[in-house]
Amino acid sequence: MKVMLVRPKPHKNSLGLSDLMTCEPIELEYVSTLCKSLGHEVIIEDMILEKKPLDALVREFGPQVVMFTAYITHVNVVRHYSDLVKSVDKKIITAVGGVHSEVLPEDFDYVNIDYVIGINGMQNTEILLNAIEKNEEPVFLRDKIDKSYVLPMPDRESTARYRKRYDYAYHVPCALLKTSFGCPYDCKFCFCVQITQKQYYERELAPVMEELKRIEEPNVFIVDDNFLVSRERILTFCRLLEENEIKKTFIIFGRADFIVRNPDMIKLLAEHGLDAVFVGIESFKQSDLNDFNKKTDVETSEQASEILYQNHVDLYGGAIVGPDWDKKDFRNFAKWIRRMHIRYVNLQPLVPLPATPIYDDYKDQLLLKREEYEKWDLTHLAILPTRLTPSQYYFEIIRGYFRTTASFSSLRYIRKKCGVRVEVKCFRGAMKMLWHYVKMIWEYRGIQKYEGREADGKAKKNVVDPANDL
């Protein structure tokens, strides 16, 4: 059979990070390898980078099966894509997989989506393709996650025509690598732990090394939800890098408390190519960290930043802006970030994603409707601020970026480390994102502030004068 695998382009109303970075669709590369091993002809269409519309691509390739990967922001996009596919040929089988289908498969209950892959994506894809060939209905593995499944090598040749355009922020070009799944922690806002049903499991490191040998890009982003879990695993990882004479620049996710407890592991990783760690610092307020069930403290973030700085490893900070922040909080946060030598920080409003524990805490305060999928992008307001109007709130986020990531000192640092070309790329991307935020200031002008609940439990809101917003 001919199988088309599609990575969706973000919805026009979504503020994604594709203006700053476009990572390879590694999940589709795994599926491509599987499909080829079953004897199918496969093509990956990356709609972020493709110029032709999907229906034209479908006509050219003539697939019997079209499969999509998706996040929550892609739900309506994938529904539209399925309409396009069926408009070409109603006999084409459509299916959707990816992380959102694993947690909330019901969101893809749509007339032109024939199958939802759900958990055990690789196994269920094989089941589906075999059933289609036999003209049978598939019986998917739905009960629990099969942790024993061994991933094949991703088919990076299938994205060869795109690879020069895959990067991650300042790392150009950049490939992705997955060595583990899930996280042993349970932060209330985190969607990642829901994907693996709060389980954590790891790949054997020998095949990881074999995969690394095949990666041509000098930069590798290890997209484990948390790479810094085990000292023993890090020691083995570094030893195998030496034995296999692998020299790459690495970006990883990790927790501040592990860094503080294991500074020698950071030194060792830095000696083996570690360039940056994306740390969920979340907030400079301990009360926020407690509410998030972060199980760490502000001082630990500060100590972790110093350890990384001493080892010449950049800290990329993930921060959640609470709905109760005021202008003083934004100013103090920016000062805190600058003091910790953080060159890149992602500022996002608190967005209680569906299926996370924190969603239930805020479900009667939500500004977003559940079906406005494209706006669950971690930048649109999901909760009305309590001390600022939405427009004021967004203005402070913009100002926060100019005080930190987009400051002149940060841009100079990027130029010195990565060169003018990368600096210009990042600046252009930042300006595009800034324009999105400016549009949201306009969109939310004059909207209410959240001021508690009425007697019937509904949110009580106060309309403000747009002239006083900024």
C-alpha positions, 0 to 999 in steps of 0.5 A: 500500500501507499501510506502518507504520513502528515505533520500538520501546519499550526492553525492560523490562530495558534501561536506556535514556536515554529517561528523560532524553531522547526524540529524534525517530526521524529514520531513520523520517522519511526512510523515510516520505518515501521511501514517500510518494514511491512512492505509499504511505500511511504512518504512524509509530508511536513506541512509546516514546510510544504508549499503545496496544499494537502489535497494536491499532495494526495493527488500526486502520491495517490495513497491508500492510507493517510495518517496524521500526528497531532497535538491539541492545537492541531485537532481542527487542522486535522479534521480539515485535512481529513475533509481534504483527503476525502474530497480527493477520494472517499476510499482513502483511509484516514487515521490520527496518532500522536500525543493528543490521541494517546490521552484524549482520543475522543477529540478526534471523533469526526466523520472523516477520521476513520481511526484514532491510534491512541496509546501504543502508537507503533503497535496499533499502527501495525495492527491497523495497516495489517487489518486494512490489507486483510479488509478486517476491522483492527483490534487495537491494544488499548488496555495499558502501555506496552513498555517492552516495545523496542523502537526501530531506527527512525527513517531520517531519509524520509525527511531528507528534503527538509532536514536543512531547515530543521533546527532548535532555537540557536542550534542550526541544524538540529536532529531529535533523539528520544532515549526515555519516556515519561517522567518520575515526577508529577507536576500538576500542570504537566501533560507529558506524564499523562501520555505515559499514564504516569509511568517512566521507562527507558530505552537501552543505551546501545541502540541509542548509540547506534542511532546517534552514529547515523545522525549527520547533524552536529546538534542533537536535542534529546527530547526526553521529558526528563533526561536527568534522572539517573547518575548511573545512566548518565555515566553509561551514556558518557562512557558509550559516547567515548567508546563510540567516538561520538561527538555532538552538541546536546540539548536536554530537559532536566530538573534543577534539583538533580543539577544541584544534587549532582554537579559532577554529572553536569561537569561530565556531560559538559565535557561530552558535548552538553550545551544547554539544559531546558529547566522548568524553573516555572516561577520565582514565587515559592507559592506558585511552585507549591501550587504546581506540586513542583517539589522544589524551591526557588533557591534550588533554581538559583543554585542550578543556574550557577552550576550550569553557568560555571560549566559553560552550559546555557540554561533555557528556562521555562516559566509559567506566569500566574494569573495573580501576577501584577506589574511588580511581579513581572519586573521582579521576575525579569530581574531574577532571570537576568541575575541567573544568567538565563539567555532564553526564557519561555514565558507562558500564561498558566494554561491548565491543559485538559486531562491534567490535574490542574485543569479541574482546579480551574475548569470553572474559571476558564476563558477558553472553550474546550473546543477552541483547540487551536487556542490551547497553545500555552500562549492564549489566556485560558484563565482571566488574570485577577490583578491586571486586565488581559491586555495589560497582562500580555503587555507585561509578557512582551515587556518581560521578553524584552527585559530577558530573551530579547534584550540587547545583551542576550542578542549580543550573546547569541551573535558571539556564540552562534554568529550573525546568521543565527542571531538574525534568524532568532530576531526575525522569529521573535518579531513574528511572535511579538506580532502575535502577542500584539494581535492578542492585546488587541483581541482581548482589549476591554475584556473582563478581569476575573473577580471571584464567583457569583453565588451560583458558582459562575465566574464573576467578571468586571468589564474594564475600560479599554482606554485604561488597558496600557 
